[in-house]
Amino acid sequence: MVRYCEGRLKLVVNRAKSKCTQLKFCEFLSYGVDRKGRLVWTLKALHRFKQRVREDKRSAG
């Protein structure tokens, strides 16, 4: 993949940040892909969202 991207497409590949793996193991910008191919939040992003909702409820009530 690296050879193709760098050679054919003339792109620079940062090998420290890049990996080639199955979609179920990839996370990007707080999203992943589930078994049906849909975008889902990562567990970390979902946890942060729930914390923010709880904080808003406390400050409003």
mmCIF file of the N, C-alpha and C atoms, coordinates in Angstrom:
data_MODEL
# 
_entry.id   MODEL 
# 
loop_
_atom_site.group_PDB 
_atom_site.id 
_atom_site.type_symbol 
_atom_site.label_atom_id 
_atom_site.label_alt_id 
_atom_site.label_comp_id 
_atom_site.label_asym_id 
_atom_site.label_entity_id 
_atom_site.label_seq_id 
_atom_site.pdbx_PDB_ins_code 
_atom_site.Cartn_x 
_atom_site.Cartn_y 
_atom_site.Cartn_z 
_atom_site.occupancy 
_atom_site.B_iso_or_equiv 
_atom_site.pdbx_formal_charge 
_atom_site.auth_seq_id 
_atom_site.auth_comp_id 
_atom_site.auth_asym_id 
_atom_site.auth_atom_id 
_atom_site.pdbx_PDB_model_num 
ATOM 1   N N  . MET A 1 1  ? 0.816   -1.191 0.000  1.00 0.00 ? 1  MET A N  1 
ATOM 2   C CA . MET A 1 1  ? 0.000   0.000  0.000  1.00 0.00 ? 1  MET A CA 1 
ATOM 3   C C  . MET A 1 1  ? 0.861   1.257  0.000  1.00 0.00 ? 1  MET A C  1 
ATOM 4   N N  . VAL A 1 2  ? 1.907   1.247  0.827  1.00 0.00 ? 2  VAL A N  1 
ATOM 5   C CA . VAL A 1 2  ? 2.778   2.425  0.912  1.00 0.00 ? 2  VAL A CA 1 
ATOM 6   C C  . VAL A 1 2  ? 3.454   2.672  -0.425 1.00 0.00 ? 2  VAL A C  1 
ATOM 7   N N  . ARG A 1 3  ? 3.929   1.609  -1.028 1.00 0.00 ? 3  ARG A N  1 
ATOM 8   C CA . ARG A 1 3  ? 4.593   1.744  -2.326 1.00 0.00 ? 3  ARG A CA 1 
ATOM 9   C C  . ARG A 1 3  ? 3.637   2.312  -3.378 1.00 0.00 ? 3  ARG A C  1 
ATOM 10  N N  . TYR A 1 4  ? 2.396   1.852  -3.358 1.00 0.00 ? 4  TYR A N  1 
ATOM 11  C CA . TYR A 1 4  ? 1.402   2.341  -4.311 1.00 0.00 ? 4  TYR A CA 1 
ATOM 12  C C  . TYR A 1 4  ? 1.082   3.816  -4.068 1.00 0.00 ? 4  TYR A C  1 
ATOM 13  N N  . CYS A 1 5  ? 0.839   4.175  -2.815 1.00 0.00 ? 5  CYS A N  1 
ATOM 14  C CA . CYS A 1 5  ? 0.483   5.565  -2.486 1.00 0.00 ? 5  CYS A CA 1 
ATOM 15  C C  . CYS A 1 5  ? 1.624   6.522  -2.790 1.00 0.00 ? 5  CYS A C  1 
ATOM 16  N N  . GLU A 1 6  ? 2.832   6.126  -2.426 1.00 0.00 ? 6  GLU A N  1 
ATOM 17  C CA . GLU A 1 6  ? 3.965   7.018  -2.653 1.00 0.00 ? 6  GLU A CA 1 
ATOM 18  C C  . GLU A 1 6  ? 4.412   7.016  -4.115 1.00 0.00 ? 6  GLU A C  1 
ATOM 19  N N  . GLY A 1 7  ? 4.419   5.861  -4.741 1.00 0.00 ? 7  GLY A N  1 
ATOM 20  C CA . GLY A 1 7  ? 4.901   5.771  -6.114 1.00 0.00 ? 7  GLY A CA 1 
ATOM 21  C C  . GLY A 1 7  ? 3.884   6.209  -7.143 1.00 0.00 ? 7  GLY A C  1 
ATOM 22  N N  . ARG A 1 8  ? 2.740   5.572  -7.133 1.00 0.00 ? 8  ARG A N  1 
ATOM 23  C CA . ARG A 1 8  ? 1.728   5.815  -8.168 1.00 0.00 ? 8  ARG A CA 1 
ATOM 24  C C  . ARG A 1 8  ? 0.955   7.120  -7.941 1.00 0.00 ? 8  ARG A C  1 
ATOM 25  N N  . LEU A 1 9  ? 0.566   7.365  -6.686 1.00 0.00 ? 9  LEU A N  1 
ATOM 26  C CA . LEU A 1 9  ? -0.262  8.536  -6.384 1.00 0.00 ? 9  LEU A CA 1 
ATOM 27  C C  . LEU A 1 9  ? 0.552   9.760  -5.986 1.00 0.00 ? 9  LEU A C  1 
ATOM 28  N N  . LYS A 1 10 ? 1.857   9.576  -5.798 1.00 0.00 ? 10 LYS A N  1 
ATOM 29  C CA . LYS A 1 10 ? 2.769   10.671 -5.417 1.00 0.00 ? 10 LYS A CA 1 
ATOM 30  C C  . LYS A 1 10 ? 2.351   11.337 -4.103 1.00 0.00 ? 10 LYS A C  1 
ATOM 31  N N  . LEU A 1 11 ? 1.902   10.507 -3.132 1.00 0.00 ? 11 LEU A N  1 
ATOM 32  C CA . LEU A 1 11 ? 1.526   11.001 -1.822 1.00 0.00 ? 11 LEU A CA 1 
ATOM 33  C C  . LEU A 1 11 ? 2.625   10.679 -0.822 1.00 0.00 ? 11 LEU A C  1 
ATOM 34  N N  . VAL A 1 12 ? 2.741   11.491 0.208  1.00 0.00 ? 12 VAL A N  1 
ATOM 35  C CA . VAL A 1 12 ? 3.696   11.229 1.281  1.00 0.00 ? 12 VAL A CA 1 
ATOM 36  C C  . VAL A 1 12 ? 2.961   10.476 2.379  1.00 0.00 ? 12 VAL A C  1 
ATOM 37  N N  . VAL A 1 13 ? 3.480   9.328  2.771  1.00 0.00 ? 13 VAL A N  1 
ATOM 38  C CA . VAL A 1 13 ? 2.854   8.501  3.803  1.00 0.00 ? 13 VAL A CA 1 
ATOM 39  C C  . VAL A 1 13 ? 3.661   8.619  5.088  1.00 0.00 ? 13 VAL A C  1 
ATOM 40  N N  . ASN A 1 14 ? 2.993   9.064  6.148  1.00 0.00 ? 14 ASN A N  1 
ATOM 41  C CA . ASN A 1 14 ? 3.613   9.110  7.460  1.00 0.00 ? 14 ASN A CA 1 
ATOM 42  C C  . ASN A 1 14 ? 3.451   7.726  8.086  1.00 0.00 ? 14 ASN A C  1 
ATOM 43  N N  . ARG A 1 15 ? 4.508   6.953  8.093  1.00 0.00 ? 15 ARG A N  1 
ATOM 44  C CA . ARG A 1 15 ? 4.426   5.565  8.543  1.00 0.00 ? 15 ARG A CA 1 
ATOM 45  C C  . ARG A 1 15 ? 4.137   5.444  10.030 1.00 0.00 ? 15 ARG A C  1 
ATOM 46  N N  . ALA A 1 16 ? 4.447   6.477  10.824 1.00 0.00 ? 16 ALA A N  1 
ATOM 47  C CA . ALA A 1 16 ? 4.147   6.441  12.252 1.00 0.00 ? 16 ALA A CA 1 
ATOM 48  C C  . ALA A 1 16 ? 2.645   6.576  12.507 1.00 0.00 ? 16 ALA A C  1 
ATOM 49  N N  . LYS A 1 17 ? 1.934   7.282  11.631 1.00 0.00 ? 17 LYS A N  1 
ATOM 50  C CA . LYS A 1 17 ? 0.509   7.512  11.828 1.00 0.00 ? 17 LYS A CA 1 
ATOM 51  C C  . LYS A 1 17 ? -0.366  6.588  10.998 1.00 0.00 ? 17 LYS A C  1 
ATOM 52  N N  . SER A 1 18 ? 0.187   5.916  10.020 1.00 0.00 ? 18 SER A N  1 
ATOM 53  C CA . SER A 1 18 ? -0.604  5.129  9.078  1.00 0.00 ? 18 SER A CA 1 
ATOM 54  C C  . SER A 1 18 ? -0.569  3.652  9.413  1.00 0.00 ? 18 SER A C  1 
ATOM 55  N N  . LYS A 1 19 ? -1.672  2.988  9.073  1.00 0.00 ? 19 LYS A N  1 
ATOM 56  C CA . LYS A 1 19 ? -1.710  1.539  9.215  1.00 0.00 ? 19 LYS A CA 1 
ATOM 57  C C  . LYS A 1 19 ? -2.682  0.976  8.193  1.00 0.00 ? 19 LYS A C  1 
ATOM 58  N N  . CYS A 1 20 ? -2.484  -0.246 7.849  1.00 0.00 ? 20 CYS A N  1 
ATOM 59  C CA . CYS A 1 20 ? -3.349  -0.941 6.915  1.00 0.00 ? 20 CYS A CA 1 
ATOM 60  C C  . CYS A 1 20 ? -3.967  -2.105 7.681  1.00 0.00 ? 20 CYS A C  1 
ATOM 61  N N  . THR A 1 21 ? -5.272  -2.031 7.912  1.00 0.00 ? 21 THR A N  1 
ATOM 62  C CA . THR A 1 21 ? -5.948  -3.035 8.709  1.00 0.00 ? 21 THR A CA 1 
ATOM 63  C C  . THR A 1 21 ? -7.412  -3.126 8.307  1.00 0.00 ? 21 THR A C  1 
ATOM 64  N N  . GLN A 1 22 ? -8.142  -4.020 8.916  1.00 0.00 ? 22 GLN A N  1 
ATOM 65  C CA . GLN A 1 22 ? -9.563  -4.156 8.645  1.00 0.00 ? 22 GLN A CA 1 
ATOM 66  C C  . GLN A 1 22 ? -10.310 -2.940 9.192  1.00 0.00 ? 22 GLN A C  1 
ATOM 67  N N  . LEU A 1 23 ? -11.425 -2.600 8.578  1.00 0.00 ? 23 LEU A N  1 
ATOM 68  C CA . LEU A 1 23 ? -12.194 -1.430 8.997  1.00 0.00 ? 23 LEU A CA 1 
ATOM 69  C C  . LEU A 1 23 ? -12.676 -1.520 10.434 1.00 0.00 ? 23 LEU A C  1 
ATOM 70  N N  . LYS A 1 24 ? -12.959 -2.710 10.921 1.00 0.00 ? 24 LYS A N  1 
ATOM 71  C CA . LYS A 1 24 ? -13.480 -2.822 12.283 1.00 0.00 ? 24 LYS A CA 1 
ATOM 72  C C  . LYS A 1 24 ? -12.453 -2.417 13.335 1.00 0.00 ? 24 LYS A C  1 
ATOM 73  N N  . PHE A 1 25 ? -11.188 -2.302 12.957 1.00 0.00 ? 25 PHE A N  1 
ATOM 74  C CA . PHE A 1 25 ? -10.156 -1.900 13.900 1.00 0.00 ? 25 PHE A CA 1 
ATOM 75  C C  . PHE A 1 25 ? -9.753  -0.431 13.752 1.00 0.00 ? 25 PHE A C  1 
ATOM 76  N N  . CYS A 1 26 ? -10.342 0.272  12.795 1.00 0.00 ? 26 CYS A N  1 
ATOM 77  C CA . CYS A 1 26 ? -9.969  1.662  12.535 1.00 0.00 ? 26 CYS A CA 1 
ATOM 78  C C  . CYS A 1 26 ? -10.915 2.631  13.220 1.00 0.00 ? 26 CYS A C  1 
ATOM 79  N N  . GLU A 1 27 ? -10.343 3.700  13.760 1.00 0.00 ? 27 GLU A N  1 
ATOM 80  C CA . GLU A 1 27 ? -11.106 4.797  14.320 1.00 0.00 ? 27 GLU A CA 1 
ATOM 81  C C  . GLU A 1 27 ? -10.532 6.075  13.747 1.00 0.00 ? 27 GLU A C  1 
ATOM 82  N N  . PHE A 1 28 ? -11.432 6.985  13.359 1.00 0.00 ? 28 PHE A N  1 
ATOM 83  C CA . PHE A 1 28 ? -10.994 8.236  12.773 1.00 0.00 ? 28 PHE A CA 1 
ATOM 84  C C  . PHE A 1 28 ? -11.972 9.325  13.169 1.00 0.00 ? 28 PHE A C  1 
ATOM 85  N N  . LEU A 1 29 ? -11.463 10.394 13.759 1.00 0.00 ? 29 LEU A N  1 
ATOM 86  C CA . LEU A 1 29 ? -12.275 11.541 14.190 1.00 0.00 ? 29 LEU A CA 1 
ATOM 87  C C  . LEU A 1 29 ? -13.465 11.102 15.038 1.00 0.00 ? 29 LEU A C  1 
ATOM 88  N N  . SER A 1 30 ? -13.191 10.237 16.022 1.00 0.00 ? 30 SER A N  1 
ATOM 89  C CA . SER A 1 30 ? -14.179 9.741  16.987 1.00 0.00 ? 30 SER A CA 1 
ATOM 90  C C  . SER A 1 30 ? -15.250 8.844  16.378 1.00 0.00 ? 30 SER A C  1 
ATOM 91  N N  . TYR A 1 31 ? -15.010 8.288  15.210 1.00 0.00 ? 31 TYR A N  1 
ATOM 92  C CA . TYR A 1 31 ? -15.953 7.371  14.581 1.00 0.00 ? 31 TYR A CA 1 
ATOM 93  C C  . TYR A 1 31 ? -15.259 6.068  14.225 1.00 0.00 ? 31 TYR A C  1 
ATOM 94  N N  . GLY A 1 32 ? -16.059 5.017  14.209 1.00 0.00 ? 32 GLY A N  1 
ATOM 95  C CA . GLY A 1 32 ? -15.610 3.720  13.742 1.00 0.00 ? 32 GLY A CA 1 
ATOM 96  C C  . GLY A 1 32 ? -16.673 3.160  12.806 1.00 0.00 ? 32 GLY A C  1 
ATOM 97  N N  . VAL A 1 33 ? -16.484 1.942  12.343 1.00 0.00 ? 33 VAL A N  1 
ATOM 98  C CA . VAL A 1 33 ? -17.436 1.296  11.452 1.00 0.00 ? 33 VAL A CA 1 
ATOM 99  C C  . VAL A 1 33 ? -17.909 0.016  12.125 1.00 0.00 ? 33 VAL A C  1 
ATOM 100 N N  . ASP A 1 34 ? -19.249 -0.155 12.216 1.00 0.00 ? 34 ASP A N  1 
ATOM 101 C CA . ASP A 1 34 ? -19.762 -1.369 12.848 1.00 0.00 ? 34 ASP A CA 1 
ATOM 102 C C  . ASP A 1 34 ? -19.847 -2.511 11.840 1.00 0.00 ? 34 ASP A C  1 
ATOM 103 N N  . ARG A 1 35 ? -20.400 -3.635 12.270 1.00 0.00 ? 35 ARG A N  1 
ATOM 104 C CA . ARG A 1 35 ? -20.444 -4.834 11.413 1.00 0.00 ? 35 ARG A CA 1 
ATOM 105 C C  . ARG A 1 35 ? -21.321 -4.661 10.178 1.00 0.00 ? 35 ARG A C  1 
ATOM 106 N N  . LYS A 1 36 ? -22.285 -3.747 10.263 1.00 0.00 ? 36 LYS A N  1 
ATOM 107 C CA . LYS A 1 36 ? -23.179 -3.519 9.123  1.00 0.00 ? 36 LYS A CA 1 
ATOM 108 C C  . LYS A 1 36 ? -22.660 -2.425 8.199  1.00 0.00 ? 36 LYS A C  1 
ATOM 109 N N  . GLY A 1 37 ? -21.498 -1.863 8.513  1.00 0.00 ? 37 GLY A N  1 
ATOM 110 C CA . GLY A 1 37 ? -20.907 -0.842 7.669  1.00 0.00 ? 37 GLY A CA 1 
ATOM 111 C C  . GLY A 1 37 ? -21.352 0.572  8.001  1.00 0.00 ? 37 GLY A C  1 
ATOM 112 N N  . ARG A 1 38 ? -22.030 0.755  9.123  1.00 0.00 ? 38 ARG A N  1 
ATOM 113 C CA . ARG A 1 38 ? -22.503 2.078  9.524  1.00 0.00 ? 38 ARG A CA 1 
ATOM 114 C C  . ARG A 1 38 ? -21.464 2.766  10.397 1.00 0.00 ? 38 ARG A C  1 
ATOM 115 N N  . LEU A 1 39 ? -21.448 4.093  10.342 1.00 0.00 ? 39 LEU A N  1 
ATOM 116 C CA . LEU A 1 39 ? -20.565 4.864  11.209 1.00 0.00 ? 39 LEU A CA 1 
ATOM 117 C C  . LEU A 1 39 ? -21.140 4.887  12.616 1.00 0.00 ? 39 LEU A C  1 
ATOM 118 N N  . VAL A 1 40 ? -20.286 4.657  13.598 1.00 0.00 ? 40 VAL A N  1 
ATOM 119 C CA . VAL A 1 40 ? -20.695 4.702  15.003 1.00 0.00 ? 40 VAL A CA 1 
ATOM 120 C C  . VAL A 1 40 ? -19.655 5.486  15.796 1.00 0.00 ? 40 VAL A C  1 
ATOM 121 N N  . TRP A 1 41 ? -20.096 6.073  16.904 1.00 0.00 ? 41 TRP A N  1 
ATOM 122 C CA . TRP A 1 41 ? -19.170 6.778  17.789 1.00 0.00 ? 41 TRP A CA 1 
ATOM 123 C C  . TRP A 1 41 ? -18.246 5.771  18.459 1.00 0.00 ? 41 TRP A C  1 
ATOM 124 N N  . THR A 1 42 ? -17.036 6.190  18.740 1.00 0.00 ? 42 THR A N  1 
ATOM 125 C CA . THR A 1 42 ? -16.142 5.355  19.534 1.00 0.00 ? 42 THR A CA 1 
ATOM 126 C C  . THR A 1 42 ? -16.614 5.393  20.981 1.00 0.00 ? 42 THR A C  1 
ATOM 127 N N  . LEU A 1 43 ? -16.193 4.445  21.783 1.00 0.00 ? 43 LEU A N  1 
ATOM 128 C CA . LEU A 1 43 ? -16.598 4.407  23.182 1.00 0.00 ? 43 LEU A CA 1 
ATOM 129 C C  . LEU A 1 43 ? -16.138 5.660  23.933 1.00 0.00 ? 43 LEU A C  1 
ATOM 130 N N  . LYS A 1 44 ? -14.961 6.133  23.617 1.00 0.00 ? 44 LYS A N  1 
ATOM 131 C CA . LYS A 1 44 ? -14.435 7.330  24.265 1.00 0.00 ? 44 LYS A CA 1 
ATOM 132 C C  . LYS A 1 44 ? -15.283 8.559  23.929 1.00 0.00 ? 44 LYS A C  1 
ATOM 133 N N  . ALA A 1 45 ? -15.678 8.707  22.667 1.00 0.00 ? 45 ALA A N  1 
ATOM 134 C CA . ALA A 1 45 ? -16.504 9.839  22.251 1.00 0.00 ? 45 ALA A CA 1 
ATOM 135 C C  . ALA A 1 45 ? -17.891 9.756  22.884 1.00 0.00 ? 45 ALA A C  1 
ATOM 136 N N  . LEU A 1 46 ? -18.457 8.562  22.954 1.00 0.00 ? 46 LEU A N  1 
ATOM 137 C CA . LEU A 1 46 ? -19.765 8.385  23.572 1.00 0.00 ? 46 LEU A CA 1 
ATOM 138 C C  . LEU A 1 46 ? -19.713 8.738  25.053 1.00 0.00 ? 46 LEU A C  1 
ATOM 139 N N  . HIS A 1 47 ? -18.670 8.330  25.726 1.00 0.00 ? 47 HIS A N  1 
ATOM 140 C CA . HIS A 1 47 ? -18.491 8.645  27.145 1.00 0.00 ? 47 HIS A CA 1 
ATOM 141 C C  . HIS A 1 47 ? -18.401 10.159 27.359 1.00 0.00 ? 47 HIS A C  1 
ATOM 142 N N  . ARG A 1 48 ? -17.622 10.856 26.527 1.00 0.00 ? 48 ARG A N  1 
ATOM 143 C CA . ARG A 1 48 ? -17.507 12.320 26.631 1.00 0.00 ? 48 ARG A CA 1 
ATOM 144 C C  . ARG A 1 48 ? -18.850 12.996 26.400 1.00 0.00 ? 48 ARG A C  1 
ATOM 145 N N  . PHE A 1 49 ? -19.611 12.512 25.421 1.00 0.00 ? 49 PHE A N  1 
ATOM 146 C CA . PHE A 1 49 ? -20.922 13.077 25.134 1.00 0.00 ? 49 PHE A CA 1 
ATOM 147 C C  . PHE A 1 49 ? -21.849 12.934 26.343 1.00 0.00 ? 49 PHE A C  1 
ATOM 148 N N  . LYS A 1 50 ? -21.884 11.752 26.933 1.00 0.00 ? 50 LYS A N  1 
ATOM 149 C CA . LYS A 1 50 ? -22.749 11.518 28.093 1.00 0.00 ? 50 LYS A CA 1 
ATOM 150 C C  . LYS A 1 50 ? -22.341 12.391 29.273 1.00 0.00 ? 50 LYS A C  1 
ATOM 151 N N  . GLN A 1 51 ? -21.044 12.584 29.470 1.00 0.00 ? 51 GLN A N  1 
ATOM 152 C CA . GLN A 1 51 ? -20.581 13.466 30.541 1.00 0.00 ? 51 GLN A CA 1 
ATOM 153 C C  . GLN A 1 51 ? -21.062 14.889 30.325 1.00 0.00 ? 51 GLN A C  1 
ATOM 154 N N  . ARG A 1 52 ? -20.976 15.376 29.098 1.00 0.00 ? 52 ARG A N  1 
ATOM 155 C CA . ARG A 1 52 ? -21.419 16.741 28.796 1.00 0.00 ? 52 ARG A CA 1 
ATOM 156 C C  . ARG A 1 52 ? -22.912 16.902 29.033 1.00 0.00 ? 52 ARG A C  1 
ATOM 157 N N  . VAL A 1 53 ? -23.700 15.891 28.663 1.00 0.00 ? 53 VAL A N  1 
ATOM 158 C CA . VAL A 1 53 ? -25.144 15.953 28.883 1.00 0.00 ? 53 VAL A CA 1 
ATOM 159 C C  . VAL A 1 53 ? -25.441 16.000 30.374 1.00 0.00 ? 53 VAL A C  1 
ATOM 160 N N  . ARG A 1 54 ? -24.760 15.190 31.161 1.00 0.00 ? 54 ARG A N  1 
ATOM 161 C CA . ARG A 1 54 ? -24.965 15.195 32.614 1.00 0.00 ? 54 ARG A CA 1 
ATOM 162 C C  . ARG A 1 54 ? -24.593 16.540 33.216 1.00 0.00 ? 54 ARG A C  1 
ATOM 163 N N  . GLU A 1 55 ? -23.482 17.132 32.751 1.00 0.00 ? 55 GLU A N  1 
ATOM 164 C CA . GLU A 1 55 ? -23.077 18.439 33.261 1.00 0.00 ? 55 GLU A CA 1 
ATOM 165 C C  . GLU A 1 55 ? -24.095 19.509 32.912 1.00 0.00 ? 55 GLU A C  1 
ATOM 166 N N  . ASP A 1 56 ? -24.650 19.465 31.713 1.00 0.00 ? 56 ASP A N  1 
ATOM 167 C CA . ASP A 1 56 ? -25.670 20.450 31.314 1.00 0.00 ? 56 ASP A CA 1 
ATOM 168 C C  . ASP A 1 56 ? -26.923 20.313 32.148 1.00 0.00 ? 56 ASP A C  1 
ATOM 169 N N  . LYS A 1 57 ? -27.310 19.079 32.480 1.00 0.00 ? 57 LYS A N  1 
ATOM 170 C CA . LYS A 1 57 ? -28.499 18.858 33.326 1.00 0.00 ? 57 LYS A CA 1 
ATOM 171 C C  . LYS A 1 57 ? -28.277 19.450 34.712 1.00 0.00 ? 57 LYS A C  1 
ATOM 172 N N  . ARG A 1 58 ? -27.095 19.270 35.268 1.00 0.00 ? 58 ARG A N  1 
ATOM 173 C CA . ARG A 1 58 ? -26.793 19.791 36.609 1.00 0.00 ? 58 ARG A CA 1 
ATOM 174 C C  . ARG A 1 58 ? -26.812 21.308 36.625 1.00 0.00 ? 58 ARG A C  1 
ATOM 175 N N  . SER A 1 59 ? -26.228 21.925 35.610 1.00 0.00 ? 59 SER A N  1 
ATOM 176 C CA . SER A 1 59 ? -26.151 23.385 35.591 1.00 0.00 ? 59 SER A CA 1 
ATOM 177 C C  . SER A 1 59 ? -27.512 24.011 35.287 1.00 0.00 ? 59 SER A C  1 
ATOM 178 N N  . ALA A 1 60 ? -28.384 23.321 34.579 1.00 0.00 ? 60 ALA A N  1 
ATOM 179 C CA . ALA A 1 60 ? -29.702 23.867 34.240 1.00 0.00 ? 60 ALA A CA 1 
ATOM 180 C C  . ALA A 1 60 ? -30.703 23.688 35.387 1.00 0.00 ? 60 ALA A C  1 
ATOM 181 N N  . GLY A 1 61 ? -30.494 22.665 36.224 1.00 0.00 ? 61 GLY A N  1 
ATOM 182 C CA . GLY A 1 61 ? -31.478 22.329 37.249 1.00 0.00 ? 61 GLY A CA 1 
ATOM 183 C C  . GLY A 1 61 ? -31.123 22.873 38.534 1.00 0.00 ? 61 GLY A C  1 
# 
